[in-house]
């Protein structure tokens, strides 16, 4: 089991990608972003990271919950003020995902 508390965001993204077995091109296509965006998500020395609302989408595309598990590990170790901010941002991300699900179901 990965050590989510000590794992960096880049390490978590790379682990989730590896677990998925998908290529960068497949991930980019499924996220509807360019391959350069996905490469930047994975590149260790690049400070560019996915927005918080992108994490649920990445989990769906990658077919695993490693990124959400990593986020839970990060929340558990943070101080109370930072934890509240992260929980608020995560709640907003879930709201975005629920709204997207509504539009997908409506389009069907």
HELIX and SHEET records of a PDB file:
HELIX    1   1 UNK A    9  UNK A   20  1                                  12    
HELIX    2   2 UNK A   24  UNK A   31  1                                   8    
HELIX    3   3 UNK A   35  UNK A   42  1                                   8    
HELIX    4   4 UNK A   52  UNK A   62  1                                  11    
HELIX    5   5 UNK A   66  UNK A   77  1                                  12    
HELIX    6   6 UNK A   80  UNK A  107  1                                  28    
END                                                                             
